[in-house]
Amino acid sequence: MEFKNNKLLRQFECKCGDNHIIIEYSIQERKLFLTKLNPNGCQDEAVISNFIKSILDLAEEKRLRIVPVNSNIVTFFKKNPSYRELLAAGIKI
């Protein structure tokens, strides 16, 4: 899935039909904090899930650890236990 990393606004952006899905982030000490998920009216859970998976794959390539702050992203980790290895030390979901 293609997405854009808007470094100026510190957010990942992806298209879902006519809408844009946005995930805001912050990077500190080799940790990627996923702070906000804004689907902007996109109801397709598969697209949102694939978008999150793409971001996590990018974080794995850059050897970043994930700190999910948003409840929707925490729910994603609960549904997909294979990605739990990317969580920062001390985070249990």
Long-range contacts (C-beta under 8 A, 24 or more apart in sequence): 1-47, 1-50, 1-51, 1-53, 1-54, 3-51, 3-54, 3-55, 5-58, 12-51, 12-55, 14-47, 14-51, 14-54, 16-40, 16-42, 16-44, 16-47, 16-48, 17-42, 17-44, 21-47, 21-48, 21-51, 23-51, 23-52, 23-55, 23-70, 23-73, 27-64, 30-63, 30-64, 30-65, 31-64, 31-65, 31-66, 31-67, 31-88, 32-59, 32-64, 32-65, 32-66, 32-67, 33-67, 33-69, 34-66, 34-67, 34-68, 34-69, 34-70, 34-73, 35-69, 35-70, 36-69, 36-70, 37-70, 37-72, 37-73, 48-72, 49-76, 49-80, 52-76, 53-80, 53-83, 56-83, 56-86, 59-86, 60-86, 65-89, 67-91, 68-93
